[in-house]
């Protein structure tokens, strides 16, 4: 729905908006209604209120229930039921409709005048009868008392077809060469026809004699009227018993009193286009006249303009809904427009909800915005240097300023301030950053757990917001700090990141290097944008990056490998130091041996009854072990490697010991099977026999020191 205001008169275009294709599925239509604002604001008052290509004429039945429209292509007639707000039926015709009329109160009796001289009658079920007139017709009228149809067209005769007798009657002979339009007065049934010579001839159907003639061509010529040809009559409409309006092909409307041959008022549309439709609004004493461009509503007594409607497509016909403020237009467009003007009257009964809708819209007024004009004040004109244009046709005074063409404004603005776009762009970027910051959860204090991680996430969030603001459609990702799913990570101490752990130290160089690389990329993008803006302002183009930077980027990508290796080396070194300290603590335990021996000697000398258990104090950092185990390890520690190996080969004894207090030692010997012992004995005997048979090969060496190996003896001379 589109709202316009002319002379403080609100006009609601109920057909404004995008039309959805018929082949779209219901799901696609619902998706468009959610996304597209124009589709959301569209009001489909009557379903499928349109034609395939063009609508030629439109009328409303006398009972107000049905709206009939004729259009093309293919030639057809459509009937809409206002009680159901939908299409009732559609009938295709053989040729285009020049004019049609509704003879009954509803749609049961229709008459169509075709462009091929045929007159077609339709009843409620469909096609009823078809006949032909001698000349091409342009308009016709129905005389109710006698059931006669009067046809005018490309002939001086007016053809009469009596529908009661079903035959043509004697024609009416006029003085004109051609007749364009005709009409019958609803009060005394005076028949009037408009000729191509600019005259109106009036006839009495009861006597078939001409009762008067009006020369409208001469009367339409007033002061300031520019006429390029002979004004012919293009529209004719009676108002009451004595009033009549005549429209000419040069864009003038003449109001007559039948008792006078001079017009009461002449109204010029100033478009030099033929008047195609005339109608009267009796409550406000208005005349609605329209040409192909505009519909004007003006007072019939003074000629003062009340309001006007200018649709986007050319107008073919206009129809007022009786006793309401609604009117329909047939256009050179598939969609038939529906306009509602509350100042003319209330909404029809079948769409009474429009009154409530318009009242709600009036309570929340919107500022009128002109797409083609810019409102400027005198101060703005002085800043732009256009003060000398005041009083010219380029500026139109309005309230405390002027309206000027938007193209002229942009052109002068760019010349006066060439950096205006750059300032506007920076302001928009700053606004986007502020909006993203306000949408993000504000953390006033750092959490108790993972403070370093929270601080890092906050810094990354600011950088992402700035990067998103540089892009037109970029949106910053939501921060982890504002997500309830990760809230426990900053509250529970169990989720504290251990920076001394081995996994963290190995992964931290990789993560930190990726973060540094991303920051560097963001800085590079910002630098490129700044260079592009400088180049657009006329500066020199930025030079390419040096080769040293390209080589350094590869080195930086591989630097994290060296850091990981360094961390591994440090971890291994710390492990060796830790094991060395453990060995030193084990050596300290040997001090306990002397204390144990002294305790044993004292216990042998004392009496068994007076013997008391002794307690030994362990120093900090020392671990208690089994005494036998300590002695054995001390002995093995002092022995050489050769002695240790021989000792292990001689004894097939394996032991398992636990260093815990109160541990037990288990000693066992592996039992060998008889077959295994025989096999080992056979192997020892075989080795002894081979050792006895082994001979020295020193006498086989050559005098020159070369052996008989490959490539040595054969072929040598």
Secondary structure, DSSP 8 states (H G I E B T S, - for coil): -EEEEETTEEEEETT-S----TTS-HHHHHHHHHH-HHHHT---SSTT-B-SSEEEEEEE-TTSSEEEEEEETTTEEEEEETTTTEEEEEEE-SS-EEEEEE-SSSSSSEEEEETTSEEEEE-SSSEEEEEE-SS-EEEEEEETTTTEEEEEESSSEEEEEETTTTEEEEEEE-SSS-EEEEEE-TTT-EEEEEETTSEEEEEETTTTEEEEEEEHHHHT--TT---SS---EEEEEEETTTEEEEEETTSEEEEEETT-SS-SEEEE-SS-----EEEEETTTTEEEEE-SS-EEEEETTT--EEEEE--SS-EEEEEE-TTSSEEEEEESSSB-EEEE-TTT----GGGTHHHHHHHHHHHS------SSEEEEEHHHHHHHT-GGGTTSTTEEEETTEEEEEHHHHHHHHHHH-TTHHHHHHHHHHHHHHHHHHHHS----S--SS-HHHHHHHHHHHHHHHHHHHHSSS------GGG-GGGSGGGT-GGG---TTSHHHHHHHHHHHHHHHHHHHHHHHHHHHHHHHHHHHTT--------HHHHHHHHHHHHHHHHHHHHHHHHHHHHHHHHHHHHHHHHHHTTHHHHHHHHHHHHHHHS-TTT---------TT-----HHHHHHHHHHHHS-HHHHHHHHHH--EEEE---STT---EEEE----HHHHHHHHHHHHHHHHHHHH----GGGS-TTS--SSTTTSTT--
